[in-house]
């Protein structure tokens, strides 16, 4: 999927022999609800307000990262399945 994201101008997603979506990566990502992912691994000290709220609940953040939807997220949302090798 990463290679398709880097190299393809247009992408077609096919499920059971039918085209379910096609377009640029940006257009396909826009098919998903607008959201970014936030991954939090709990442990350690806290600095931001959200993290303070977690701490108040007894959680400790060990790792925090964020990201945007990618082609695999679009594929999963449209087909309900992970890409097979």
C-alpha positions as CSV (number, residue, x, y, z in Angstrom):
1,X,0.0,0.0,0.0
2,X,2.8,2.4,0.8
3,X,4.3,1.9,-2.7
4,X,0.9,2.7,-4.3
5,X,0.6,5.9,-2.1
6,X,4.1,7.0,-3.2
7,X,4.0,6.1,-6.9
8,X,0.4,6.2,-8.2
9,X,-1.4,9.3,-9.5
10,X,-4.7,7.5,-9.4
11,X,-5.8,4.5,-7.4
12,X,-8.7,2.0,-8.0
13,X,-10.0,-0.1,-5.1
14,X,-11.7,-3.3,-6.3
15,X,-13.7,-5.6,-4.0
16,X,-15.0,-8.9,-5.3
17,X,-14.4,-7.8,-8.9
18,X,-16.3,-4.5,-8.6
19,X,-14.7,-1.1,-8.5
20,X,-15.8,0.5,-5.2
21,X,-13.7,3.7,-5.4
22,X,-11.2,5.4,-7.6
23,X,-9.3,8.7,-7.6
24,X,-6.2,10.3,-6.2
25,X,-5.0,9.3,-2.7
26,X,-6.3,12.7,-1.4
27,X,-9.7,12.1,-2.9
28,X,-9.9,8.6,-1.5
29,X,-8.9,9.7,2.0
30,X,-11.7,12.4,1.8
31,X,-14.2,9.5,1.5
32,X,-13.5,8.8,5.2
33,X,-15.0,10.9,8.0
34,X,-12.6,13.8,8.8
35,X,-10.4,12.5,11.7
36,X,-6.9,11.9,12.7
37,X,-5.7,9.0,14.8
38,X,-4.2,9.5,18.2
39,X,-2.2,6.6,19.7
40,X,-1.4,6.8,23.4
41,X,0.8,4.4,25.3
42,X,0.3,5.0,29.0
43,X,3.1,5.5,31.6
44,X,5.6,8.4,32.5
45,X,5.0,12.1,33.3
46,X,2.3,14.2,31.7
47,X,2.4,17.8,30.2
48,X,-0.7,18.6,28.1
49,X,-4.3,19.1,29.3
50,X,-5.6,15.9,27.8
51,X,-2.7,14.0,29.3
52,X,-3.5,15.6,32.7
53,X,-7.0,14.4,32.5
54,X,-5.7,10.9,31.8
55,X,-3.4,11.2,34.8
56,X,-6.3,12.3,37.0
57,X,-8.0,9.0,36.0
58,X,-4.9,7.1,37.1
59,X,-3.3,6.6,33.7
60,X,0.3,7.4,32.8
61,X,1.3,8.1,29.1
62,X,4.3,6.1,27.9
63,X,4.1,7.0,24.2
64,X,2.0,9.5,22.1
65,X,1.8,9.7,18.3
66,X,-0.7,11.0,15.8
67,X,-1.4,10.4,12.1
68,X,-3.8,10.8,9.2
69,X,-5.8,8.2,7.4
70,X,-3.8,6.3,4.7
71,X,-4.7,4.0,1.8
72,X,-5.0,1.0,4.0
73,X,-7.6,2.8,6.2
74,X,-9.6,3.7,3.1
75,X,-9.4,0.1,1.8
76,X,-10.6,-1.3,5.2
77,X,-13.4,1.2,5.4
78,X,-14.7,0.5,1.9
79,X,-14.3,-3.3,1.9
80,X,-14.4,-4.2,5.5
81,X,-11.3,-6.3,5.1
82,X,-7.5,-6.0,5.5
83,X,-5.4,-6.3,2.4
84,X,-4.2,-9.8,1.8
85,X,-0.6,-10.6,0.9
